[in-house]
Amino acid sequence: MRCIDAHAHLTHGHRGFHEFADSGVFDEIWLMDLDGMDLSGEVMATSDEVLAAAKAHPGVVFAFGHLDLGAGPDEIDRLRDRGFIGLKPYKPATNWNDERYYPLYARAEELDMPILFHTGMAVRVGNYAERKNGSCGYGPSGMRPSYLAGIGEAFPKLRIIGGHLGYPWFEETVHNLYYCRNIVHDVSGYRHYELLHELLRILDRTANEGSDRMLYEKLFFATDQFYGTETAMRTARKLKDFWMLNFELIGSIYHRWGRPEAAEKFFYGNAHAFRLGDCPRG
């Protein structure tokens, strides 16, 4: 089955990624640029490294540029002109839906540049806050999933991805999926049993209640792996197998959300359509 890793990262001085990208494990890999941040001791690739990886694998690797929310709207034009297809802010100084950021979101909407917003718990950032002179915040409180609902309402044509499932505010993630037409979420991170069980329960409910709001149509497979080590690439393969077995051995036997057409959307179709701009808006 075709599969897209819709949320991943690249480490500085990465090894083995080019061979992995050529291996066919994933049809597409979306790299989120964090421009050299130190995440709990793991240094991310620079923007140039991320773009170089995308250029080395056309049609397979796609790059989302790191968006500094302390910059002006013209920063989005600059990122687009460099070759990024989307945007990736991280750890806002206030909240995602602070209206001081609205000019940036308005420009992203005008240029049809999707934005992936982290939601929920986040790892510790090292040198980033000092380097950006205070435009970076601390902790997860500014990145609650509910803040995306306000952005989606204010900018109905902006394509919004909620990165992860928003733990510990998972109910807010479900609200985004159910009520906000232009918001989707990826499923990377937070693989503990309680959250997975709740997600599968909600998928089952919405797939069988006679509603047209099928949540599996608004979820993307993703790994959030820091590509650049064999461990990360091995884990990415295991995550793909894990979710495919969930659909095959649980969903397809007991639930409507596990049918083959649902699995195709979750692993490939939803993300592919989103990247091409063929997704709900307005």
N, C-alpha and C positions, 0 to 999 in steps of 0.2 A: 504494500500500500504506500502511495505517495505520502510524504510527511515534510512539514515545514517546522523548523525551530524558530519560533517567532519572537524570541527574546533571549539573547545570549550576549556575552562580552568577550573581549580579547585581552590577553595579558601582554604587558610590555616585554619585548624580546621573546615572543611566543615561539614554541617549537611544535612541529607536527600538524599545525592547523591546515596548511595548504594540502597536505596529503589527505587529511580528514575531509576537507571541503570537496575534494575530488573523488572521495570514496563512494558517494551515492547514498550514504546513511540518511542524509536529508536532501530533499530537492531544493530547498532554500534555507539559508541561515541569515537571520536578521541580527546584525551586530549593533549593540547600543554603545555609542561612544561616551566614555566618561573621562576622556582627555587627561590621562595620567594620574587619576585619583589613586590614593592609597586606601584600599578597603580592607580593614583588619589585617594589614600587612601584605596584601596582594596588590601589586602596582598594575594598574590598568594600562592598556596601550594608549599611545598618543592619538590624536585625531588623524595625523598623517598615516600612522600605522593602520588604523581602521580603514581609511580610504584606500590605502594600498592593497589591503586584503580584498576589498570589494572589487577593485579594478583587476586584480589577478584572477577573479572568478566571476566574470560577468554572467548574469542570469541566475547565479546561485547565491552569492553573498551580497546583501544589501545593507547599507549603513545608515543609521539614525544618528545625527550629529548632536553632540552635547550642547544644550541651550542654557546659557547663563542667564537666569531671570533678572539679573541686575543690568543687563545690556538693553539696548534699544531695539525696536522692531527691525531695523536694518540688519541686525545680526542674523535674522532668519533668511534674508536674501543672500547674505554672505555664505551661510551654510549650504543653501540650495545650490548656489553657483559653484561651490567646491565639489559638489557631487553627492551630497547627502539627500536621501529620499524622504526622511522624516526627522523628528526632533526628540531629544531625550533630556529633559531637565531632571534635577535630583536635589532633594533636601532644600525646599524653599525656605527663605528667611522667615516667612510668615506662614500662610496657608496657600494651597494650590489656587483657591478661588479668590485670593486677594485681588481687588479690582485694579491695583497698580500693575498687575501682570496682564490686564486685558488687552492693551495695545499689542502685546506680543501674540496673544491668542488670535486677535483679529487679523494680524498679518499672516499667521499660519493658515487661517481659514481662507484668506484671499488667495494664497499661493497653493492651497490644497496640500499642505504639508501635515501629515498626521503627527500626533504627539503621543508618546508613551510616557505616562505618569506612574511612578512607583506608588504603590498603595500598601499601607500596613507597616509591620516591623521592618527595620533596616539595620544593616551592619554598621559598625563604627567607621567613620571617615577619618583618615589621618591628616595629611597635609593640605587637604582641599580647602577648608575654611580659611586658613591663613593665606593661601595663595589667592583666593578670590575676595579678600578684604571685606568679609562680612556679608556677602550676598548669599552665603550658604547657611542653612539652619542646622539644628541638632535634633536627633531623635525622630520618631515617626509621627509626632502629633500633628504636624502640618500636612501630612500626606494621607489623611483619612479618605476612604473611597467616596464618602458623601460629598466631599468638596468637588468632585468631578461632575456631579449632577448639576451644580450651578453653572459650571463652565459649559456643559452640554446644552443647557437651556439658553444661555446667553449667546452661544455660537452654534446654532443648530446644524450648520454644514461642516463644522470642524470634526475630523475623524479622531476619536479619542480611544486610546487603549489604556485600560487599567492594568498596570504591571502587577502580576500576582493576584491573589484572592483577597487581599486586604485584611488578613488576620492581624489583630483580634476583632476587627470590625466587619466580619464576614457578612452580616445581615445588610450592611450598606452596599456591599458588592452585589448581592442579590437584587437590591433595589435598582442599582445602576442597570443591570442586565434586563430586568423586567420592565422598567418604566422609561428608560432613557434611550431613545432610538439610536443615537449616534455614539453610544458607548459600548465597547466590547471589553473583555478581560482575557488575559492569558492565565494559565493555570500553574505557572512555574512557582516553585518554592512551597514551603509549609506543607510537607507531605505527611504530617502526623495523622493518626488514625481518625480522630474526632472530626477534623475538618474535611477529610476525604469522605467519611461516612455522610456528613451533612450535605456535601456537594452532590453526592450520588442520590441522596434522598430527594433533594430539590429537583434534580434532573428528572427523576422518576415522576414526581408530582406534576411538573409542568408539561411533561410529555404525554400525560394521560388525563389531563383535566379538560380537554376539548379546547384549549386556548391556542391561539396562533403564536404565542410567545414561547417558542421552543428555545430554551436557554442553550442547548448544545449548538444552536446556530449562531451564538454570540460568544463562544469560547474558543480559544486557540490553544493548541499544544505548544509548549515552550519549555526550555530546560533551565534558563538563567545560569548556565555554566560559564565559568571563566576559561574559555578555550586558550590553550597554550601549554597544557600538560597532558600526559597520557591519562592521568586520573580523571581529568575533566571530560575527556572524550569518551573514556570508558563509561563514566556515569551517564553521559548523554545517551549512549546506546541503551543502557539499562532503563533509563526513564522512558524512552520510546517503547521498549518491550513491555514495561510495566503498564503503561496506559493502554497499549494495544491489547494486552491480555485482559485488562479490565473490561474493555468493550466486548471482546470475544467471549470470555468465560463468565461474565456477570451480566453486562448490559444486554447482549444479544439473546441470552437465554431467558432472562427474567424481566427485562424492561424494554420499553419501546425506544428509549434513547440509545440503546446499543445496537440498533439495526445497522447493517453495512452502510447505508446512505448517511446515517448520522455519524458514524465513525469517519467516513470520507470527509465530511465537512469539518469535523473537529481537528483532524490531523493535517488537512490540506486545504480543502475548499474555502473555508471561512477566511483564513489568512490570505490565501491567494487572491480572492475577490477583494478583500480589504486593501491590499497593496495596490491593486489596479483601480481602486476608487469605486468599485461596484459593490456598495454596501449601503445600508439604510442611513438616511440623513433627514434633517428637517423635522 
